[in-house]
Amino acid sequence: MKTKTSVTAMLSAVLAFSAGDLFAECPISETNPEQQLHVTGRIHFNINVSDFDEAKQFYRTLGFLDQVGPFPETNSIEVSNGVGIDDLYKIRAELIYLGKLPDGPVDLTVPTGRFIDIIEWLEPTRSEPPYADINHLGISYFSLFDDDIIALGEQLEEAGGTDLTGPVRLSNGAQQSMIKDPDGTYVALHQSSGKSAEVDYLNINVTDLACSKKFYAMLGLEAEESSAVAESNLLYEALGIDADIDRTGVMLNHRVDGSKIRLSEWTKPVSLGPPYPAPINHLGLQRINWGTTDLEADIALLKSRGVKFLSDIAPCCEGDASTFGFIIFEDPDGIYNQLMGSITPPAIARAESSKR
């Protein structure tokens, strides 16, 4: 009976979670405006899937027609540790590209804003689904422009998408609908007569808008001059959110490549959470990968400002011959971001160190 009481109390505490409980105060120290990170923009964002072939067909229908990969089923222990896994993993993975890749070699450290990293985790696996509620803390959905979202939505349903909602009209006159991929990851479709097959933004639900703006400003994301978010509560109501909605949002634009994220702070209903912890292999949207021209300097600066990292730099993805590396770190709510940049291959670095 005692054990049951303890379990009940623990479950009650979880169910009573309040977004404000995550942090009593902003954990990010004040920034020095004269110090700038070397982040050049978004390389890709990651979506974990349960069935690689089914997911790839869905995202091909969405416009991701080309790819880099497939990547090796496993890699070094450093790469496993880099994503929070203690042993060697097994995956199916590709970087898929919105549209057709240009001719010539692809430099994966240079942002294009058009890549998604899709991964099916074979070992280890996690059973947690993508966030079911659109106001869950974390990366809740991404938005993509298209010139005919009604036709696209129908095609996506045929490709395994579910629960197509909308379209509804936004405050600026545009239209938006929402669909889930075969696993339940939300994708917003944004009608635009002048744009077709272009990533619009990623939505990140946060507990403290001011604190999160400070964090993402370190990565080079700045509020647009007209930062009020054009949207309609009708879409959220159709997704099951009560009509009495109170939320604040701001659109951030990267100063170099123009890629966008939208920060949303929900106060009614309060954001659900917390985000899934590491390892970062749960289904759904998991992390954003940013390119940098000086990986080590940016890591040092972020650490000086109180940012938490998942591991050391992971050389990727050719072992001692790797010419670039990545490192994953947390925003104030524990939502994962990643830096990727050039490194000295470990074999060369060791040889140089032995000569000293």
C-alpha positions as CSV (number, residue, x, y, z in Angstrom):
1,M,0.0,0.0,0.0
2,K,2.9,2.3,0.8
3,T,4.4,1.8,-2.6
4,K,1.1,2.5,-4.4
5,T,0.7,5.7,-2.4
6,S,4.3,6.8,-3.5
7,V,3.6,6.0,-7.2
8,T,0.2,7.8,-7.0
9,A,1.9,10.9,-5.5
10,M,4.6,10.8,-8.2
11,L,2.1,10.5,-11.0
12,S,0.1,13.4,-9.5
13,A,3.2,15.6,-9.5
14,V,3.8,14.8,-13.1
15,L,0.2,15.5,-14.1
16,A,0.4,18.8,-12.2
17,F,3.4,19.9,-14.1
18,S,3.5,23.6,-14.8
19,A,5.7,25.1,-17.5
20,G,7.0,27.7,-15.1
21,D,8.4,24.9,-12.8
22,L,11.3,24.2,-15.2
23,F,13.3,27.2,-14.3
24,A,12.9,29.7,-11.4
25,E,15.0,32.2,-13.4
26,C,16.6,32.3,-16.8
27,P,19.8,30.1,-16.8
28,I,21.4,32.0,-19.7
29,S,23.9,34.7,-18.6
30,E,23.8,38.1,-20.1
31,T,25.5,38.4,-23.5
32,N,28.2,40.7,-24.6
33,P,26.9,42.4,-27.8
34,E,30.5,42.7,-29.0
35,Q,30.9,38.9,-29.0
36,Q,29.2,37.1,-31.8
37,L,29.0,33.4,-32.5
38,H,30.1,32.1,-35.9
39,V,26.8,30.5,-36.7
40,T,25.9,30.8,-40.4
41,G,22.4,29.3,-40.4
42,R,20.4,26.1,-40.3
43,I,21.9,23.0,-42.0
44,H,19.0,20.7,-41.2
45,F,16.5,19.6,-38.6
46,N,15.9,16.1,-37.4
47,I,12.8,13.9,-37.5
48,N,12.9,10.4,-36.0
49,V,10.6,7.9,-37.6
50,S,9.4,4.3,-37.0
51,D,9.3,3.2,-40.6
52,F,12.0,4.7,-42.8
53,D,10.5,3.7,-46.2
54,E,7.0,4.9,-45.3
55,A,8.3,8.2,-43.9
56,K,10.5,8.8,-46.9
57,Q,7.5,8.4,-49.2
58,F,5.5,10.9,-47.2
59,Y,8.3,13.5,-47.2
60,R,8.9,12.9,-50.9
61,T,5.3,13.8,-51.5
62,L,5.9,16.9,-49.4
63,G,8.7,17.9,-51.9
64,F,11.8,16.4,-50.4
65,L,12.9,14.7,-53.7
66,D,16.6,14.3,-53.3
67,Q,18.9,12.9,-50.7
68,V,22.5,12.6,-49.3
69,G,23.1,9.0,-48.1
70,P,22.1,6.5,-47.0
71,F,24.4,6.8,-44.0
72,P,26.2,3.9,-42.4
73,E,24.1,1.7,-40.2
74,T,26.5,2.3,-37.3
75,N,29.4,4.6,-36.5
76,S,32.1,5.3,-33.9
77,I,31.4,5.3,-30.1
78,E,32.2,9.0,-30.2
79,V,29.2,9.6,-32.5
80,S,27.0,7.4,-30.4
81,N,28.0,9.4,-27.3
82,G,27.4,12.6,-29.2
83,V,23.7,11.8,-29.4
84,G,23.5,10.5,-25.8
85,I,23.9,6.8,-26.4
86,D,26.5,4.7,-24.5
87,D,26.9,1.9,-27.0
88,L,27.1,1.7,-30.8
89,Y,23.8,2.4,-32.4
90,K,22.1,1.0,-35.5
91,I,20.1,3.3,-37.7
92,R,18.6,3.8,-41.2
93,A,19.2,7.5,-42.1
94,E,19.4,10.0,-44.9
95,L,19.5,13.7,-45.3
96,I,16.6,14.5,-47.6
97,Y,16.6,17.7,-49.6
98,L,13.6,19.9,-50.5
99,G,13.6,19.9,-54.3
100,K,16.5,18.7,-56.4
101,L,20.1,19.0,-55.2
102,P,22.3,21.3,-57.4
103,D,25.0,19.6,-59.4
104,G,28.4,19.1,-57.8
105,P,29.7,18.1,-54.4
106,V,27.6,18.9,-51.2
107,D,29.3,20.6,-48.3
108,L,27.2,19.6,-45.3
109,T,28.7,22.3,-43.1
110,V,27.1,25.0,-45.3
111,P,23.5,25.9,-44.5
112,T,20.9,25.6,-47.3
113,G,17.7,25.6,-45.1
114,R,16.4,22.7,-47.3
115,F,17.6,19.5,-45.5
116,I,15.8,17.3,-43.1
117,D,17.6,14.5,-41.3
118,I,15.3,11.4,-41.1
119,I,16.4,8.5,-38.9
120,E,14.8,5.2,-38.0
121,W,16.5,4.0,-34.8
122,L,17.0,0.2,-35.0
123,E,19.1,-0.1,-31.8
124,P,18.3,1.4,-29.3
125,T,14.6,2.1,-29.9
126,R,12.2,4.2,-27.9
127,S,8.5,3.8,-27.7
128,E,7.6,7.5,-26.9
129,P,5.5,8.9,-29.8
130,P,5.9,12.4,-31.2
131,Y,4.3,15.1,-29.0
132,A,0.6,14.5,-29.3
133,D,-0.4,18.0,-28.2
134,I,0.5,21.1,-30.4
135,N,1.3,23.1,-27.2
136,H,3.8,20.5,-25.8
137,L,7.2,22.1,-24.8
138,G,9.7,21.5,-27.6
139,I,9.8,21.6,-31.4
140,S,6.1,21.0,-32.0
141,Y,5.9,21.3,-35.8
142,F,7.5,22.8,-38.9
143,S,5.7,24.9,-41.5
144,L,6.2,24.6,-45.3
145,F,5.0,26.9,-48.0
146,D,3.1,25.6,-51.0
147,D,1.0,27.2,-53.7
148,D,-1.9,24.7,-53.3
149,I,-2.2,23.3,-49.8
150,I,-5.6,21.7,-50.4
151,A,-4.2,19.5,-53.2
152,L,-1.0,18.8,-51.3
153,G,-2.9,17.8,-48.2
154,E,-4.9,15.3,-50.2
155,Q,-1.7,13.8,-51.7
156,L,-0.1,13.6,-48.2
157,E,-3.1,11.7,-46.9
158,E,-2.6,9.2,-49.7
159,A,1.0,8.9,-48.7
160,G,0.2,8.0,-45.1
161,G,-0.6,11.4,-43.5
162,T,-3.4,11.6,-41.0
163,D,-5.8,14.0,-39.3
164,L,-5.6,16.7,-41.9
165,T,-7.0,19.9,-40.3
166,G,-8.0,23.1,-42.1
167,P,-7.4,25.2,-44.1
168,V,-8.1,28.2,-41.9
169,R,-7.5,31.8,-42.8
170,L,-4.8,33.7,-40.8
171,S,-5.0,37.3,-39.7
172,N,-2.9,38.4,-42.7
173,G,-5.2,36.7,-45.2
174,A,-3.1,33.6,-45.9
175,Q,-4.3,30.1,-45.3
176,Q,-2.8,27.3,-43.2
177,S,-3.6,23.7,-42.6
178,M,-2.0,21.0,-40.4
179,I,-1.3,17.3,-41.1
180,K,0.5,14.6,-39.2
181,D,3.2,12.4,-40.8
182,P,2.7,8.6,-40.5
183,D,4.1,8.7,-36.9
184,G,2.1,11.7,-35.8
185,T,4.7,14.5,-36.3
186,Y,2.9,17.7,-37.1
187,V,3.5,19.5,-40.4
188,A,1.8,22.9,-41.1
189,L,1.1,23.7,-44.7
190,H,1.2,27.4,-45.5
191,Q,-0.6,28.7,-48.6
192,S,1.5,31.1,-50.7
193,S,0.9,32.0,-54.3
194,G,4.5,33.3,-54.7
195,K,6.3,30.4,-53.0
196,S,6.3,26.7,-53.6
197,A,8.0,23.9,-51.6
198,E,10.0,26.1,-49.2
199,V,10.4,25.7,-45.5
200,D,8.7,28.5,-43.7
201,Y,9.7,28.1,-40.0
202,L,10.0,25.7,-37.0
203,N,7.7,26.3,-34.1
204,I,9.3,25.9,-30.6
205,N,7.1,26.0,-27.5
206,V,9.0,27.5,-24.5
207,T,8.3,28.4,-20.9
208,D,9.9,31.9,-20.9
209,L,9.8,33.9,-24.1
210,A,12.3,36.5,-23.0
211,C,14.8,33.9,-21.8
212,S,14.5,31.9,-25.0
213,K,14.9,34.9,-27.2
214,K,18.2,35.6,-25.3
215,F,19.3,32.0,-26.0
216,Y,18.5,32.0,-29.7
217,A,20.0,35.5,-30.1
218,M,23.3,33.9,-29.3
219,L,22.8,31.6,-32.3
220,G,22.2,34.6,-34.6
221,L,18.4,34.6,-34.5
222,E,16.8,38.1,-34.3
223,A,13.2,39.2,-34.0
224,E,11.8,40.4,-37.3
225,E,10.9,44.1,-37.5
226,S,7.3,43.0,-37.8
227,S,7.5,40.2,-35.3
228,A,3.9,39.8,-34.5
229,V,2.9,36.3,-35.5
230,A,0.1,36.1,-38.1
231,E,-2.0,33.2,-37.2
232,S,-5.5,32.1,-36.3
233,N,-6.7,30.4,-33.2
234,L,-9.2,28.5,-35.4
235,L,-6.5,26.0,-36.3
236,Y,-5.6,25.3,-32.7
237,E,-9.2,24.9,-31.8
238,A,-9.6,22.4,-34.6
239,L,-6.7,20.5,-33.1
240,G,-8.5,20.2,-29.8
241,I,-7.2,23.3,-27.9
242,D,-9.9,25.1,-25.9
243,A,-11.2,28.3,-27.6
244,D,-10.0,30.4,-24.6
245,I,-6.4,30.6,-25.8
246,D,-3.7,32.9,-24.5
247,R,-0.2,32.7,-26.0
248,T,2.6,35.0,-27.0
249,G,4.8,34.4,-30.1
250,V,7.7,35.9,-31.9
251,M,9.2,35.1,-35.2
252,L,13.0,35.0,-35.3
253,N,15.1,35.3,-38.5
254,H,18.7,34.2,-38.7
255,R,20.9,37.2,-39.6
256,V,23.0,35.2,-42.1
257,D,20.9,32.7,-44.0
258,G,17.4,34.0,-43.1
259,S,16.1,30.7,-41.7
260,K,13.3,31.1,-39.2
261,I,12.0,29.7,-35.9
262,R,8.9,30.8,-34.1
263,L,9.0,30.9,-30.3
264,S,5.6,30.3,-28.6
265,E,4.9,30.8,-24.9
266,W,1.5,29.3,-23.9
267,T,-0.1,30.6,-20.8
268,K,-3.7,29.3,-21.5
269,P,-3.7,26.4,-21.7
270,V,-0.2,26.2,-20.2
271,S,2.4,24.4,-22.3
272,L,2.6,20.6,-21.6
273,G,6.0,19.1,-21.0
274,P,8.8,18.6,-20.2
275,P,10.5,17.8,-23.5
276,Y,11.8,14.2,-23.9
277,P,15.3,13.9,-22.4
278,A,18.4,12.3,-24.0
279,P,19.1,10.0,-25.7
280,I,17.7,11.9,-28.7
281,N,16.1,9.0,-30.4
282,H,12.4,9.5,-29.6
283,L,10.0,9.7,-32.5
284,G,9.3,13.2,-33.9
285,L,11.1,16.5,-34.3
286,Q,14.2,16.3,-32.1
287,R,16.9,18.8,-32.8
288,I,18.0,21.7,-35.1
289,N,21.5,21.5,-36.6
290,W,23.3,24.9,-37.1
291,G,26.4,25.4,-39.1
292,T,29.4,27.3,-37.7
293,T,32.7,28.5,-39.1
294,D,34.5,28.2,-35.7
295,L,33.1,25.3,-33.7
296,E,35.6,25.4,-30.8
297,A,35.3,29.1,-30.3
298,D,31.5,28.9,-30.3
299,I,31.4,26.1,-27.8
300,A,33.7,28.0,-25.4
301,L,31.5,31.1,-25.7
302,L,28.3,29.1,-25.1
303,K,29.8,27.4,-22.1
304,S,30.8,30.7,-20.6
305,R,27.1,31.7,-20.8
306,G,25.8,28.7,-19.0
307,V,24.7,26.5,-21.8
308,K,24.6,22.7,-21.1
309,F,26.1,20.2,-23.6
310,L,25.3,16.6,-24.1
311,S,28.9,15.5,-24.8
312,D,32.2,16.7,-26.2
313,I,32.7,17.3,-29.9
314,A,32.0,14.1,-31.9
315,P,34.2,13.7,-35.0
316,C,31.8,12.9,-37.9
317,C,31.5,10.6,-39.5
318,E,34.7,8.9,-40.7
319,G,36.5,8.2,-37.5
320,D,40.1,9.4,-37.4
321,A,39.7,10.9,-40.9
322,S,36.7,13.0,-40.0
323,T,37.0,16.6,-41.3
324,F,34.0,18.0,-39.4
325,G,32.4,17.4,-36.0
326,F,29.2,18.1,-34.1
327,I,28.1,18.8,-30.6
328,I,24.6,18.9,-29.1
329,F,23.4,21.3,-26.4
330,E,20.3,22.4,-24.6
331,D,18.2,25.5,-24.8
332,P,16.7,26.8,-21.5
333,D,13.8,24.2,-21.6
334,G,16.1,21.3,-22.5
335,I,15.3,21.4,-26.2
336,Y,18.2,20.2,-28.3
337,N,20.2,22.2,-30.7
338,Q,23.4,21.2,-32.5
339,L,26.5,22.9,-33.9
340,M,28.4,21.4,-36.8
341,G,31.7,22.7,-38.3
342,S,35.1,21.8,-39.6
343,I,37.7,20.1,-37.4
344,T,41.2,18.9,-37.7
345,P,41.0,15.1,-38.4
346,P,41.7,13.4,-35.1
347,A,44.6,11.4,-36.6
348,I,46.3,14.6,-37.8
349,A,45.6,16.3,-34.5
350,R,47.3,13.5,-32.5
351,A,50.3,13.5,-34.8
352,E,50.7,17.2,-34.4
353,S,50.3,16.9,-30.6
354,S,53.0,14.2,-30.4
355,K,55.5,16.5,-32.2
356,R,55.2,19.2,-29.5
